[in-house]
Structure formats: structure tokens, C-alpha cells
């Protein structure tokens, strides 16, 4: 199980590595980190509407399920950058959710 409570990565640590979680989220930047691609936009511009509709249709029919990382919870817009830092830490499994 890859979760480790002693691993904590701050926004400042990410900036030292050449990226800012604020920039990824608010400016919808996509970055490459080793073999990992991190999209700042849930629907990249290369994905056409037909694909989006198909994904949403499959989800509505219950044929797609999301795995949600429940190790740490994030509440409110003020926690978005913390959630992104958590996601970028490499210790998450599944989606990181911010409750608004």
C-alpha cells in the first residue's frame, strides 16, 4: 500500500522541483514529471465532445466507477492547492476529491 503518513510534500517543495500546484490548477497547465503527465484540465483540448459524451454515458449507466482516495479529506475551495499537493505527492490511489 503506497500511502505513507510520514511523507508530506508542500507547495514550496513542488516549486523547487519546477512546478507549482497553483499554476497547474488555476492556469490549467499540463506538466510532465518523469513518465507521469499531470493535466491541469480534466478534459484536455485534444479530447473531442464525442469522447466526453461516451465517457459520461458509460458513467451514467454505471459501467465506469471511480476509485476515490479517502486517506485525506479536503473541504472548501481554500483546500484545493493542498489537494493538488497531495495528488502530486505520488502516494495517492484513485481520485482526490475536494468537497465544496
DRENSE-616996 format. One record per residue: z, x, y of N, C-alpha, C in turn; residue in three letters. Coordinates in steps of 0.02 Angstrom, whole numbers, plus 50000, padded with zeros to 5 digits. Atoms other than C-alpha are relative to their C-alpha. Example, Ala and Ser with C-alpha at 12.3 -4.5 7.8 and 13.67 -1.06 7.14 Angstrom:
500005004549941503905061549775500005004550060ALA;499974995849941503575068449947500374996150055SER;
***
This chain:
500005004249941500005000050000500005004450061UNK;500084995249946499445008650160500464999050060UNK;499585001249942500715001050281500595004950000UNK;499444995549993502005013150345500334998850067UNK;499655001549938503325008550472500145006250042UNK;499874994249960503575026650524499375002650036UNK;500614998149964501755028150584499934995450060UNK;500105004049939501635022350764499525003850045UNK;500504996949959500145025750872499974996350066UNK;500005003349935500195022251057499325000350032UNK;500624999949963498815018751179499855006950028UNK;500084993149974499105036051253499735004649946UNK;500254995950056498825043851081499264998749989UNK;500705001750009497175034451065499585003150055UNK;500384997149945496615040351237499915007549990UNK;500064992850015496965058351184499445001249949UNK;500524999450051495775055251039499324997850026UNK;500655001449971494395049851157499814992750005UNK;500165007049991494525030951161500614996350026UNK;499475004149971495535017651250499954993049970UNK;500015006850029496025001351164499864994850055UNK;500165004649944495954992851335499254999750011UNK;500724999649988494154998851356499614996449944UNK;500335003250057493654992951181500044992450007UNK;499925007349996494364975551208499694997050062UNK;500215003249938494044971651391499285001550018UNK;500694998249983492384980851409499534999449940UNK;500395001350060491774976451234499615006149976UNK;500324993950022491384994451192500055000749925UNK;500004998450072490924999551015500075007549994UNK;499904992850009491555016350956499925001849927UNK;500054997450068491265027050803500585004949992UNK;499444995650014492795035450728499945002349928UNK;500154997850068492285045850577499484995249971UNK;500455004950031491465033350459500154992950022UNK;499795006649978492335018750545499664998250066UNK;500285002749938491415008250675500464994550024UNK;499545005149971492544998150790499624996350054UNK;500385004149953491684983850880500484996750049UNK;499615003249948492394977951045499784992850011UNK;500245006849996491444961751021499954997349929UNK;500005002750068491704950650869499304998449975UNK;500705001550019489854945850870499555005150035UNK;500454995049968488804961550904499344996850021UNK;500625002949974487234958051004499435000249950UNK;500524999650052486194963150853500034994249951UNK;499945005650046486844947950758499704993850033UNK;500325005849969485724933050790500384993549986UNK;499645006450005486274914850807499974997149930UNK;500065002750068485634910250634500535003149954UNK;499484996750040486804923050555500694997350017UNK;499355002649978488274917050659500114993049970UNK;499945006850026487934899050608500145000049925UNK;499904999550073487834903950424500715002149984UNK;499324997850011489484913250432500494994450015UNK;499545005549982490344898750521499944994249951UNK;500105005450050489584886250398500375001749935UNK;499664997950061490224896150248500764999550009UNK;499285000449986491944897250329500234992749999UNK;499835007149997491964878350365500034996849931UNK;500025002750068491544874850182500545003249955UNK;499474996850039493004885850126499755005549954UNK;500294994950043491854898750047500155007150025UNK;499784993649973492494912850159500734999450017UNK;499304999949982494294917550179500165006550034UNK;499804994049965495104929750296500675002449973UNK;499364996950017496474941650246500325001950066UNK;499664998749936497724942250389500585004849988UNK;499464995150002498854957250414500624996850029UNK;499405003349976500594949850427500605004850006UNK;499474995049994501584966050437500324999950069UNK;499755000149932501744964650625499694994050036UNK;500275005849964501554949350738499925001750074UNK;500164998949930500824948950913499954993250034UNK;499975006349965501204934851034499815000950074UNK;500195000149930500344931651201499485005250019UNK;500534995549977498944939951297500255007050016UNK;499734993449983500094953951351500075004649939UNK;499944996050061500164959851169499335002149971UNK;500674998550026498274961751147499895007549991UNK;500124992850008498224980451180500445002949945UNK;499574997750056499704983051060499684998249933UNK;500345002150062498754973150928499405004549985UNK;500584995550010497204983950954500245006849978UNK;499714993550021498264999750942500204999649926UNK;499805001050070498974992850778499385000149955UNK;500625000350040497214989050714499695007049993UNK;500314993450001496595006450761500425005349964UNK;499564995250033498075014850676499765001749929UNK;500244998850068497175013450509500484997949946UNK;499505002250049498705005750425499964992649985UNK;500045007250009498154987650433499574998249939UNK;500425003050052497454977050293499844993050025UNK;500205006549976496454962050350499954999650075UNK;500085001449928496314954150520500675000650036UNK;499414999849957497554957450660499944994050047UNK;500035006249962497974941050747500485000250059UNK;499585000949942498634938050922500084992650011UNK;499875007149988499464921050943500054998850075UNK;500015001549928499094913551113500284993050010UNK;
***
